[in-house]
Amino acid sequence: MVKENLKIVEENISAACKKAGRAREEVTLVAVSKTKPISMIEEAMESGITQFGENKVQELTSKYEVLPKNLNWHLIGHLQTNKVKYIVDKAVLIHSVDSLKLAMQIDKEAAKRNIISNILIEVNMAKEDTKFGVYAEDVYPLILEVSKLKHVQIQGLMTIAPFVENPEKNRVYFRNLRQLNIDIKSKNIDNVHMDILSMGMTGDYEVAIEEGATIVRVGTGIFGERNYSI
């Protein structure tokens, strides 16, 4: 099932890139494997997938320990400051930084290991009460503060758009996030690289790609419905 689903997702990504006049290489597919067993991840690996996303620190670290070390793990879920120490040297990219306090904790733990931690600033574009992330108007001030940290490097922005039946409804949020990214990039802030736009999930990744996503996070579209009973 995973291989068949990946084939469909890949075709959709390629079609969206073509429609937007973009090269397929501009978009990275992160397979969101939360709640999914090792066997399904291995099936995705057989299709060439090396980028995997997890919501929970404990689940990411446990899979990290048993799977090959050539995989790239993305933490896409909300990160609590007390869990940073477990993840900072295992996640190639932390997508969900939404406060200076969290960024400072990541900096502190990265410094202990003498590494640079790559992060994205999570933006709540639709201002949904149920979602984490900073509001668009607060992104630039936060980036200015985070940019001063020596062991953290901002690589771009991330958003989780509203759950909608019609993905076209989320186009405005993706478009606005891309514009925000462009605006901040133009300011040439030291220690800040605005090259990554992580936006678009199973229901709306094609629209996100058309609007400039460089990372799409697809779970259900690859692995099927999630099992929350485990």
Short mmCIF file of the C-alpha atoms (twelve columns), coordinates in Angstrom:
data_MODEL
# 
_entry.id   MODEL 
# 
loop_
_atom_site.group_PDB 
_atom_site.id 
_atom_site.type_symbol 
_atom_site.label_atom_id 
_atom_site.label_alt_id 
_atom_site.label_comp_id 
_atom_site.label_asym_id 
_atom_site.label_seq_id 
_atom_site.Cartn_x 
_atom_site.Cartn_y 
_atom_site.Cartn_z 
_atom_site.pdbx_PDB_model_num 
ATOM 1   C CA . MET A 1   0.000   0.000  0.000   1 
ATOM 2   C CA . VAL A 2   2.771   2.449  0.944   1 
ATOM 3   C CA . LYS A 3   4.561   2.032  -2.386  1 
ATOM 4   C CA . GLU A 4   1.345   2.525  -4.358  1 
ATOM 5   C CA . ASN A 5   0.438   5.607  -2.315  1 
ATOM 6   C CA . LEU A 6   3.916   7.076  -2.742  1 
ATOM 7   C CA . LYS A 7   3.637   6.670  -6.497  1 
ATOM 8   C CA . ILE A 8   0.416   8.715  -6.476  1 
ATOM 9   C CA . VAL A 9   1.894   11.386 -4.190  1 
ATOM 10  C CA . GLU A 10  4.986   11.634 -6.384  1 
ATOM 11  C CA . GLU A 11  2.842   12.047 -9.499  1 
ATOM 12  C CA . ASN A 12  0.825   14.779 -7.759  1 
ATOM 13  C CA . ILE A 13  3.966   16.622 -6.639  1 
ATOM 14  C CA . SER A 14  5.451   16.462 -10.126 1 
ATOM 15  C CA . ALA A 15  2.206   17.722 -11.666 1 
ATOM 16  C CA . ALA A 16  1.966   20.616 -9.191  1 
ATOM 17  C CA . CYS A 17  5.586   21.579 -9.870  1 
ATOM 18  C CA . LYS A 18  4.965   21.505 -13.607 1 
ATOM 19  C CA . LYS A 19  1.841   23.638 -13.223 1 
ATOM 20  C CA . ALA A 20  3.805   26.191 -11.191 1 
ATOM 21  C CA . GLY A 21  6.766   26.181 -13.568 1 
ATOM 22  C CA . ARG A 22  9.040   24.766 -10.875 1 
ATOM 23  C CA . ALA A 23  11.635  21.997 -10.968 1 
ATOM 24  C CA . ARG A 24  10.667  18.827 -9.105  1 
ATOM 25  C CA . GLU A 25  13.970  19.077 -7.205  1 
ATOM 26  C CA . GLU A 26  12.750  22.264 -5.505  1 
ATOM 27  C CA . VAL A 27  10.293  20.316 -3.327  1 
ATOM 28  C CA . THR A 28  11.250  17.871 -0.566  1 
ATOM 29  C CA . LEU A 29  8.709   15.267 0.474   1 
ATOM 30  C CA . VAL A 30  8.718   14.525 4.207   1 
ATOM 31  C CA . ALA A 31  6.825   11.320 4.967   1 
ATOM 32  C CA . VAL A 32  4.988   11.861 8.251   1 
ATOM 33  C CA . SER A 33  5.301   8.527  10.007  1 
ATOM 34  C CA . LYS A 34  3.736   9.370  13.378  1 
ATOM 35  C CA . THR A 35  1.908   6.404  14.961  1 
ATOM 36  C CA . LYS A 36  3.137   4.193  12.114  1 
ATOM 37  C CA . PRO A 37  5.179   1.012  12.665  1 
ATOM 38  C CA . ILE A 38  8.781   0.463  11.606  1 
ATOM 39  C CA . SER A 39  7.633   -1.953 8.884   1 
ATOM 40  C CA . MET A 40  5.750   0.821  7.055   1 
ATOM 41  C CA . ILE A 41  8.711   3.182  7.328   1 
ATOM 42  C CA . GLU A 42  10.923  0.450  5.858   1 
ATOM 43  C CA . GLU A 43  8.482   0.063  2.965   1 
ATOM 44  C CA . ALA A 44  8.734   3.803  2.293   1 
ATOM 45  C CA . MET A 45  12.525  3.527  2.458   1 
ATOM 46  C CA . GLU A 46  12.402  0.859  -0.245  1 
ATOM 47  C CA . SER A 47  10.785  3.481  -2.484  1 
ATOM 48  C CA . GLY A 48  13.675  5.857  -1.835  1 
ATOM 49  C CA . ILE A 49  12.210  7.975  0.969   1 
ATOM 50  C CA . THR A 50  14.854  9.240  3.398   1 
ATOM 51  C CA . GLN A 51  13.019  12.185 4.993   1 
ATOM 52  C CA . PHE A 52  10.609  11.323 7.800   1 
ATOM 53  C CA . GLY A 53  8.565   13.536 10.109  1 
ATOM 54  C CA . GLU A 54  7.384   12.851 13.643  1 
ATOM 55  C CA . ASN A 55  5.154   14.820 15.992  1 
ATOM 56  C CA . LYS A 56  6.374   13.463 19.286  1 
ATOM 57  C CA . VAL A 57  9.916   13.506 20.627  1 
ATOM 58  C CA . GLN A 58  9.679   10.051 22.203  1 
ATOM 59  C CA . GLU A 59  8.446   8.457  18.988  1 
ATOM 60  C CA . LEU A 60  11.153  10.121 16.919  1 
ATOM 61  C CA . THR A 61  13.951  9.073  19.262  1 
ATOM 62  C CA . SER A 62  12.756  5.467  19.506  1 
ATOM 63  C CA . LYS A 63  12.598  5.144  15.706  1 
ATOM 64  C CA . TYR A 64  15.910  6.940  15.331  1 
ATOM 65  C CA . GLU A 65  17.594  4.315  17.503  1 
ATOM 66  C CA . VAL A 66  16.442  1.287  15.487  1 
ATOM 67  C CA . LEU A 67  16.447  2.578  11.906  1 
ATOM 68  C CA . PRO A 68  19.463  3.302  9.641   1 
ATOM 69  C CA . LYS A 69  21.380  6.479  10.449  1 
ATOM 70  C CA . ASN A 70  21.231  7.755  6.859   1 
ATOM 71  C CA . LEU A 71  17.627  8.874  7.393   1 
ATOM 72  C CA . ASN A 72  16.753  12.511 8.059   1 
ATOM 73  C CA . TRP A 73  14.277  13.078 10.880  1 
ATOM 74  C CA . HIS A 74  12.110  16.190 11.066  1 
ATOM 75  C CA . LEU A 75  10.341  17.195 14.260  1 
ATOM 76  C CA . ILE A 76  7.089   18.745 13.061  1 
ATOM 77  C CA . GLY A 77  5.019   18.673 16.248  1 
ATOM 78  C CA . HIS A 78  4.948   21.076 19.164  1 
ATOM 79  C CA . LEU A 79  8.177   20.917 21.166  1 
ATOM 80  C CA . GLN A 80  8.288   21.456 24.920  1 
ATOM 81  C CA . THR A 81  11.452  22.996 26.332  1 
ATOM 82  C CA . ASN A 82  12.043  20.039 28.686  1 
ATOM 83  C CA . LYS A 83  12.157  17.643 25.705  1 
ATOM 84  C CA . VAL A 84  14.714  19.593 23.652  1 
ATOM 85  C CA . LYS A 85  17.714  17.700 25.080  1 
ATOM 86  C CA . TYR A 86  16.425  14.427 23.649  1 
ATOM 87  C CA . ILE A 87  15.963  15.702 20.128  1 
ATOM 88  C CA . VAL A 88  18.499  18.400 19.357  1 
ATOM 89  C CA . ASP A 89  21.157  16.053 17.938  1 
ATOM 90  C CA . LYS A 90  18.699  13.752 16.166  1 
ATOM 91  C CA . ALA A 91  16.414  16.062 14.175  1 
ATOM 92  C CA . VAL A 92  17.895  17.454 10.980  1 
ATOM 93  C CA . LEU A 93  15.270  20.198 11.163  1 
ATOM 94  C CA . ILE A 94  12.913  21.370 13.922  1 
ATOM 95  C CA . HIS A 95  9.865   22.818 12.151  1 
ATOM 96  C CA . SER A 96  7.922   24.035 15.155  1 
ATOM 97  C CA . VAL A 97  9.799   26.819 16.960  1 
ATOM 98  C CA . ASP A 98  7.268   29.380 18.120  1 
ATOM 99  C CA . SER A 99  8.930   31.284 20.976  1 
ATOM 100 C CA . LEU A 100 12.225  32.846 21.992  1 
ATOM 101 C CA . LYS A 101 12.182  30.688 25.132  1 
ATOM 102 C CA . LEU A 102 12.140  27.492 23.043  1 
ATOM 103 C CA . ALA A 103 14.825  28.794 20.672  1 
ATOM 104 C CA . MET A 104 17.050  29.645 23.632  1 
ATOM 105 C CA . GLN A 105 16.641  26.147 25.053  1 
ATOM 106 C CA . ILE A 106 17.548  24.624 21.676  1 
ATOM 107 C CA . ASP A 107 20.593  26.919 21.562  1 
ATOM 108 C CA . LYS A 108 21.631  25.849 25.061  1 
ATOM 109 C CA . GLU A 109 21.377  22.113 24.306  1 
ATOM 110 C CA . ALA A 110 23.043  22.486 20.883  1 
ATOM 111 C CA . ALA A 111 25.930  24.366 22.499  1 
ATOM 112 C CA . LYS A 112 26.514  21.460 24.883  1 
ATOM 113 C CA . ARG A 113 26.961  19.177 21.868  1 
ATOM 114 C CA . ASN A 114 28.883  21.756 19.853  1 
ATOM 115 C CA . ILE A 115 26.409  21.620 16.961  1 
ATOM 116 C CA . ILE A 116 24.221  24.061 15.057  1 
ATOM 117 C CA . SER A 117 20.507  23.242 15.229  1 
ATOM 118 C CA . ASN A 118 18.489  24.067 12.117  1 
ATOM 119 C CA . ILE A 119 15.024  25.405 12.840  1 
ATOM 120 C CA . LEU A 120 11.947  26.873 11.202  1 
ATOM 121 C CA . ILE A 121 9.693   29.467 12.785  1 
ATOM 122 C CA . GLU A 122 6.138   28.141 13.001  1 
ATOM 123 C CA . VAL A 123 3.574   30.715 11.898  1 
ATOM 124 C CA . ASN A 124 -0.136  30.519 12.713  1 
ATOM 125 C CA . MET A 125 -1.260  32.183 9.479   1 
ATOM 126 C CA . ALA A 126 -4.986  31.636 10.055  1 
ATOM 127 C CA . LYS A 127 -4.798  32.704 13.721  1 
ATOM 128 C CA . GLU A 128 -6.530  29.528 14.859  1 
ATOM 129 C CA . ASP A 129 -6.932  29.204 18.615  1 
ATOM 130 C CA . THR A 130 -6.266  25.461 18.450  1 
ATOM 131 C CA . LYS A 131 -2.898  25.815 16.711  1 
ATOM 132 C CA . PHE A 132 0.574   26.687 17.905  1 
ATOM 133 C CA . GLY A 133 2.739   29.210 16.091  1 
ATOM 134 C CA . VAL A 134 3.313   32.944 16.175  1 
ATOM 135 C CA . TYR A 135 1.100   35.371 14.302  1 
ATOM 136 C CA . ALA A 136 2.497   36.778 11.070  1 
ATOM 137 C CA . GLU A 137 3.027   40.244 12.554  1 
ATOM 138 C CA . ASP A 138 5.194   38.795 15.335  1 
ATOM 139 C CA . VAL A 139 7.519   36.753 13.121  1 
ATOM 140 C CA . TYR A 140 10.064  39.441 12.237  1 
ATOM 141 C CA . PRO A 141 10.661  40.613 15.845  1 
ATOM 142 C CA . LEU A 142 11.084  36.985 16.939  1 
ATOM 143 C CA . ILE A 143 13.546  36.249 14.135  1 
ATOM 144 C CA . LEU A 144 15.639  39.280 15.095  1 
ATOM 145 C CA . GLU A 145 16.008  37.892 18.629  1 
ATOM 146 C CA . VAL A 146 16.596  34.275 17.598  1 
ATOM 147 C CA . SER A 147 19.223  35.338 15.046  1 
ATOM 148 C CA . LYS A 148 21.494  36.386 17.933  1 
ATOM 149 C CA . LEU A 149 21.788  32.789 19.153  1 
ATOM 150 C CA . LYS A 150 25.058  31.121 18.153  1 
ATOM 151 C CA . HIS A 151 23.953  27.477 18.002  1 
ATOM 152 C CA . VAL A 152 20.608  27.943 16.244  1 
ATOM 153 C CA . GLN A 153 20.118  28.781 12.600  1 
ATOM 154 C CA . ILE A 154 16.774  29.817 11.138  1 
ATOM 155 C CA . GLN A 155 16.237  28.184 7.746   1 
ATOM 156 C CA . GLY A 156 12.756  29.530 6.973   1 
ATOM 157 C CA . LEU A 157 9.110   29.316 7.966   1 
ATOM 158 C CA . MET A 158 6.502   26.630 8.581   1 
ATOM 159 C CA . THR A 159 2.730   26.691 8.864   1 
ATOM 160 C CA . ILE A 160 -0.096  24.256 9.476   1 
ATOM 161 C CA . ALA A 161 -3.060  25.507 7.468   1 
ATOM 162 C CA . PRO A 162 -6.672  24.930 8.581   1 
ATOM 163 C CA . PHE A 163 -8.283  21.567 7.941   1 
ATOM 164 C CA . VAL A 164 -10.574 22.207 4.976   1 
ATOM 165 C CA . GLU A 165 -12.528 20.126 2.474   1 
ATOM 166 C CA . ASN A 166 -11.500 22.413 -0.386  1 
ATOM 167 C CA . PRO A 167 -7.709  22.983 -0.467  1 
ATOM 168 C CA . GLU A 168 -8.213  26.174 -2.480  1 
ATOM 169 C CA . LYS A 169 -9.362  27.825 0.748   1 
ATOM 170 C CA . ASN A 170 -5.817  27.505 2.095   1 
ATOM 171 C CA . ARG A 171 -4.146  29.101 -0.919  1 
ATOM 172 C CA . VAL A 172 -4.269  32.546 0.677   1 
ATOM 173 C CA . TYR A 173 -2.374  31.336 3.768   1 
ATOM 174 C CA . PHE A 174 0.339   29.684 1.693   1 
ATOM 175 C CA . ARG A 175 0.664   32.743 -0.533  1 
ATOM 176 C CA . ASN A 176 0.903   35.072 2.447   1 
ATOM 177 C CA . LEU A 177 3.510   32.876 4.159   1 
ATOM 178 C CA . ARG A 178 5.637   32.929 1.026   1 
ATOM 179 C CA . GLN A 179 5.376   36.714 0.850   1 
ATOM 180 C CA . LEU A 180 6.333   36.989 4.513   1 
ATOM 181 C CA . ASN A 181 9.343   34.773 3.794   1 
ATOM 182 C CA . ILE A 182 10.381  36.968 0.864   1 
ATOM 183 C CA . ASP A 183 10.009  40.138 2.946   1 
ATOM 184 C CA . ILE A 184 12.207  38.795 5.744   1 
ATOM 185 C CA . LYS A 185 14.790  37.371 3.345   1 
ATOM 186 C CA . SER A 186 15.148  40.810 1.740   1 
ATOM 187 C CA . LYS A 187 16.324  42.222 5.093   1 
ATOM 188 C CA . ASN A 188 19.491  40.069 4.948   1 
ATOM 189 C CA . ILE A 189 19.629  39.307 8.666   1 
ATOM 190 C CA . ASP A 190 22.885  37.709 9.817   1 
ATOM 191 C CA . ASN A 191 22.591  34.000 10.705  1 
ATOM 192 C CA . VAL A 192 19.183  33.724 9.017   1 
ATOM 193 C CA . HIS A 193 18.546  31.754 5.818   1 
ATOM 194 C CA . MET A 194 14.994  32.031 4.494   1 
ATOM 195 C CA . ASP A 195 15.302  29.190 1.984   1 
ATOM 196 C CA . ILE A 196 12.739  26.745 3.373   1 
ATOM 197 C CA . LEU A 197 8.945   26.997 3.290   1 
ATOM 198 C CA . SER A 198 7.424   24.006 5.052   1 
ATOM 199 C CA . MET A 199 3.744   24.083 4.185   1 
ATOM 200 C CA . GLY A 200 1.140   21.724 2.808   1 
ATOM 201 C CA . MET A 201 -0.087  18.379 4.113   1 
ATOM 202 C CA . THR A 202 -2.055  15.454 2.671   1 
ATOM 203 C CA . GLY A 203 -5.147  17.535 1.919   1 
ATOM 204 C CA . ASP A 204 -3.515  20.584 0.372   1 
ATOM 205 C CA . TYR A 205 0.114   19.925 -0.590  1 
ATOM 206 C CA . GLU A 206 -0.485  20.495 -4.294  1 
ATOM 207 C CA . VAL A 207 -1.820  23.996 -3.682  1 
ATOM 208 C CA . ALA A 208 1.081   24.630 -1.298  1 
ATOM 209 C CA . ILE A 209 3.580   23.627 -3.989  1 
ATOM 210 C CA . GLU A 210 1.906   25.978 -6.466  1 
ATOM 211 C CA . GLU A 211 2.394   28.752 -3.901  1 
ATOM 212 C CA . GLY A 212 6.063   28.032 -3.260  1 
ATOM 213 C CA . ALA A 213 6.402   25.248 -0.679  1 
ATOM 214 C CA . THR A 214 9.883   23.713 -0.557  1 
ATOM 215 C CA . ILE A 215 8.860   21.029 1.968   1 
ATOM 216 C CA . VAL A 216 5.514   19.229 2.044   1 
ATOM 217 C CA . ARG A 217 4.579   16.991 4.980   1 
ATOM 218 C CA . VAL A 218 2.454   14.050 3.859   1 
ATOM 219 C CA . GLY A 219 1.293   11.355 6.294   1 
ATOM 220 C CA . THR A 220 -2.169  9.970  5.597   1 
ATOM 221 C CA . GLY A 221 -1.595  10.227 1.835   1 
ATOM 222 C CA . ILE A 222 1.338   7.813  2.171   1 
ATOM 223 C CA . PHE A 223 0.624   5.611  5.181   1 
ATOM 224 C CA . GLY A 224 -3.177  5.711  5.375   1 
ATOM 225 C CA . GLU A 225 -5.249  6.796  8.354   1 
ATOM 226 C CA . ARG A 226 -3.412  7.130  11.655  1 
ATOM 227 C CA . ASN A 227 -3.800  4.690  14.488  1 
ATOM 228 C CA . TYR A 228 -3.964  6.616  17.739  1 
ATOM 229 C CA . SER A 229 -4.570  3.540  19.883  1 
ATOM 230 C CA . ILE A 230 -0.861  2.664  20.101  1 
# 
